[in-house]
Amino acid sequence: MAGDPANVARRVFAEADVLLYPNPTLEPLDIPATITDPFVTTTGKWEFLGLLVGDAGIEQSREWDETDIPAWGYGVIIVASKDFNHTTTVSALEDNPTVDKVLWPGSTATTIVVPQPLLSYFAIEKRTADLKVNRLISMMPGRFWCQNVNDNEGDAQPREINVRVFPNSAKELYAAQKSAAA
């Protein structure tokens, strides 16, 4: 048989979370050792972004600046790529202390300051209905930014949060953990 429906089922996620790590250095002991280990969410450790918009999903856009290189009489013979760019976008519904750190970094409950994008390690955890887990944990702090904050009558507009993802010195973007395939 050419295909396997189980390969599709592994991509149908029933739940997802995005977590931020509030410290400038990600302590190795705060990274779950295996897929069955939970994130430590005590004070000063991982923080949940909160409820996410499921229909919006977790979008990961990836792009290169590309230049076509043609040869006389041949046309394009190769494509040169440079300046890789990776952005993750999520839509958060909650107003909570973690979302406030993204919307208004450096602000307090009584004073709003000119925001600079938040830099934070982060993790994405997606779960299927049969409890299979797929995790990505950033290798470097991501740059969090929410361009628009929109509140209106009778609705809870999501906060569309963009996270620029950067590689470490080994060109790694994420540490990945996945449940064993069924």
N, C-alpha and C positions, 0 to 999 in steps of 0.2 A: 504494500500500500504506500502511496506517495506521501500522504500526510498523516498527522496524528492530532486529533482533537484535544488531547491532553496538553499539547503545546500551546493551544489557544487558551485553555482554562487557566493556565499559569499566569496569563496576562489580565484576567478578569478580577479586578481588585474590589473587595467589598468595603474596605476601610483604608485610611491613610493618615499619617501624622507627619508633621514637620517639627523638628526640635532644634532649639538654639542652645549653644553652649556659651554662657556669658563671660567666661574668662579668656584673657588674651592667649593663654597657652592651654592646649588640650592635653590634659594629663592622661598618659597611657592607661592608667587604672580606671579611667572614666569611659573608656571605649569598651562596649560589651565584647567579651572574649569570643563568644560564639553566638549564633543566631538565636539560641534559646535563652540567652542572658538578657535581662531587661536593661533599659537605660536607667541610670541612677538619677532620680529627679528630686533629691533632697536639695536644700538651699545651697546655691552656688554651683549646682551641677546642671544637667540638661533641663530645659524648660520647653513645654509644649506651646506651639503657636496657637493651638485651639482648633475649633471647628473649621473645616475647609469646605469649599464649594465643590461637591463631587463632579458635577457636569463640567466644570472648568478643568478639573484634573490637576495634574502636576506636569506642566509642559517643560520640556527640555529642548531648547533651541541650540543648534550647533552650526557654526559657519566658519568658513575660511575666506580670506581675500584670495581670489583666484585670478590668474593671468593666463590667457591662452597664448601658447607659443607656436606660431605657424612656421612652416617651411615652404619655400618657393616651390610651387607646383604640387605640393602635398596638402596644404591646408593645415589645420591644427594637428600637431604631432604629439603634444604633451601639454599638461596643465600644471603650472607652478602654483603651489599653495603656500600661504604664509599668514601669520597673525590669527591663529585659532581663537575663537570666541565662543564661550559656553554660558548660557543664561538659563536659569530655572525660574519658572513663574508659578506662583500659587495664589489662590484667592482665599483670604482669611475672612471669616465672618465675625469673630469675637472682638470686642474691645476688652483687653486684659493687659496686665503689666508687660507681657512679652510682646504683644502687638504694639503697645505704646513705645517700647524700645526701638521698634522698627520705624514707626511713624514719626516719632519726635525724639530721636536720640539726644541725650544730654539734658532733656527737660525734666521737670518735676511735676507733682500734682498741682502746684500753684504757679508755675512759671513755664512758659513755652519759649524755647530758644531757637535760633536759626539752626535747622538740622544739617548735620553732615551725615552722609550715608553710614549706617552701622556696619562694622566689620565683626563677623562672628562665625565660629565653626558651626556647622549645622548637620543634621541628619534627616533623611527621608526614609520613612518606613511604610511600606504598603503590605496589606494583608488580604489574602483571598478568603472566601467563605469557609473553606476547609482548613483555615488557619496556617496556610503556607505564608512565609514572610520573605520579603525582599527589602534589603536595607542598603542605603548608600550613606556613607559618613565622609564628610568633606576632609580632604587632606590639608587644606589651608583655609583660613577664614574667608568666607564669602562676603561680598559687598551687597548689603540689603538696602533696597530703596523702594518706596511707594510713591509714585508720581502724584496721584490724585487721591484726596480724601473727600469722599462725597457722602453726605448725609441728607436724607430727604424724608418727607412726611410719609408715614405708613410703610416703610421699607427698611430693610437692613442691607444696604449696599455693601458688597464685599470690598475688602482692601486688596487690590491686586499688587502683590509684592514680587519684585524682580530681584533675583539673587545672581550676581556675577560670580562665576565659579573659576577659581584659579588653580593651576597645577603646582605641585611641589617641585623640588629640584630634580626628581626622577620622572617628571612629566605625568605624575599620577594626580587624577582629579578626586577620586573617591576610593575608600576602602569599601568593598562589597561583601555582603553576607546574604546568603540565600538558603532557604529551607531545601532539604533534599527533595528531589522530584518524586512524585507518587508513582 
